[in-house]
Structures are given as C-alpha cells and as structure tokens.
Amino acid sequence: MKRIKIGVVGLNFGAAMVAELASQAGAALFELAGVCDLNAAKAASYAEKYGVRAYRNLDELLGDDEIRAIGLFTPPVGRAALIDRIMTAGKDVMTTKPFERDAEQGLEVLRKAERLGRVVHLNSPAPLLSGELELLKQWHERFDLGRPVACRADVWCDYRETYTGSWYDDPELCPVAPIYRIGIYLINDIVRLFGEAEQVQVMHSRLFTGRPTPDNAQLGIRFKNGALANIFASFCIDDGQAYKYALTVQYERGTVYRNIGPKPFDESGAGAGSAMTLVTQDADGRMYVEEAALPGAVGQYQWEAFYRAIRGERLEGAVAPEEIAAGLSIINAMSRAEQSGRTEAV
C-alpha cells in the first residue's frame, strides 16, 4: 500500500502521536513528513529526532502539497476553526478528544467536511465502534435485551497536579476537569448506546490538586429515552489500575459489565484488553452468563480506518456528525451545571 504523508501539529500531547506514527505499525500506513508547534525549539528538536521537516506555522505546513493529512493535537478550544482551515487547504484530519468546546461549531465543521468530501476522524468517538461496543450491541440484539434502563461508568488515575496556567486550570475551558479530560470517553460511549441526552447534574470536589479546577467529579445524565447514566471520574485514586474504564449497562432484560473486576497491566503499563460479561435469562427463566475477552484499550486511534477513508473507502456504520455533537452538547450542559449548581437542560 502506498503510504500517506502526514504532518503533526501540536507537540505536547502530539508527541505521543509522533512516536505512534513513527512506529512500525504506524509507518506501514503513514509517512511522518513534518511537525509544527508554537514552540519553534520543540518543533526543531522533534524534527531532528525523527528526520522530518519542522514547519514554522500551520500555513506553511498547509502549503506543502505533498502532505495529504494532518494530525491536529492542539487544545480543544477553537479546534473547529483550525480543522476548517486544514480542510479548506484540501487536507484530511485526525484529531483527539475533546473534539471542540463549542457543540454548534463542532457540528458545523463536521457537516462541512461531508460537503467537501474531507475526512475528519478522532479517537473518541472513534469513526467505527470499538470491539467492546460492537459486542455489546450484538448481545443487545441477539438476546433481545430490550430498552436501555441505566448505565454506571467509572474512570480513575493518580494525578497530583500543580497550577501551570494552561487550559487545564480554567473552568471555562476545562469544565468539571476529570470528566472533561478522561471521562469524556465514557460520555461518547454512552451516547453511542443511548442516543441524545435531555438533562445533566454535576457534583465535584478538590482533594489533592493544586489547580483551581476539581480533581474528583461525577456527572448524572438523563437521556431522552428515559435511561439514566452516572459517570465518576477522578485523579485521586492510586490502586494500580490507572485509566481503568469500568462500565455497567443495564437493559430491561439483561446487564452487561465491562472491566468491573481488577484490571491487570503488562510490564509496559499497558492495559491487557477488556473483560466483558453479559447476564440475562434463558428461555426457561434461568440466569444465563456469557463472557468475552477483547484486546485493545479505550480511546485508541483508528489509523487504519483513517487511511481507508482517505483512500476513498466508505466506512459502513461510521459515527455520524450528530452523534459527535450529542457528546459535545452534554459537555456544554455540564459546564453550565458546574457554574449554576443546578440541573441543566442539554
């Protein structure tokens, strides 16, 4: 397969993406051709390390006709406008969560991408359902589990952060910080399962952080179909299970569990995949349990799907712009609820 030349913009979080693209798996599909960052010295350092060109600014990078795709890993505020500039230059985009702080701007740029025939992918919600969500939907149909009733989701890690003056410290830019930064994966997963939300509630606290934003939080969501969800996200827990994404999804005739028990990690610290369990009843009214183990981790970048889409393949079952915007609308309402202390409409 002919590799696609890609440039990476934003070398804070984007540094990990540069390494991923330069790895054997990434290099099979994409050729890392350039890097760009507001910090020129940082860009020069990464350019030298990976043997690529450092671009002085985004316009210079977009002016390079040989680069067909852009990995955009800047902070979320104003990212939709940057994606618009990239698309207008005729290039496709892989970016990261949170996709954009403003739901309307996010939806507008995604619809424009469809009109222009440009590809815009992100890691959450990913363009294609993860293996976990695909299996959950298969179980739902196969066992006729019925209407969604409730969902409880948890993610935690051990951060002891100090004030840095970044967007992480601004409640307007980073609302309900643990939810916005690491719980957003769970929001996007639940939206794929339950659809549009109707109302949200927020509770949060500051236990160990030196930032003005919280480090311990939970988000309650009521969906338009009547299902209820609660997401707990915390930077305060050190139990050896960093970034464990636990999920319980309940339907009227069954319950699905993801990673409820202790989650082992390999020597590199990477997660060992996901453990899925279905509990329902058989035709005789007896409890029936089915289990599955799936590889991978939450929030992975679907580089192969991005490559295929750029090459013109239509991806069946791809996430719709409206589904992405539905998650952003929850974030917008969550921000208002953080400020008001009240239940807010989505």
Buried (B, 14 or more C-beta within 10 A) or exposed (E): EEBBBBBBBBBBEBBEBBBBBBEEEBEEBBBBBBBBBEEEEBBEBBBEEBEBBBBEBBEBBBEBEEBBBBBBBBBBBEBBEBBBBBBEBEBBBBBBBBBBBBBEBBBBBBEBBEEEEBBBBBBBBBBBBBBBBEBBBEBBEEBEBEEBBBBBBBBBBBBEBEEEEEBBBBBEBBBBBBBBBBBBBBBBBBBBBBBBBBBBBBBBEBEEBEBEBBBBBBBBBBBEEEBBBBBBBBBBBEEEBBBBBBBBBBBEBBBBBBBBEEBEBEEEEEBEBBBBBBBBEEEEEEEBEBEBEBEEEBBEBBBEBBBBBBEEEEBEEBBEBBBBBBBBBBBBBBBBBBEEEEBBEB
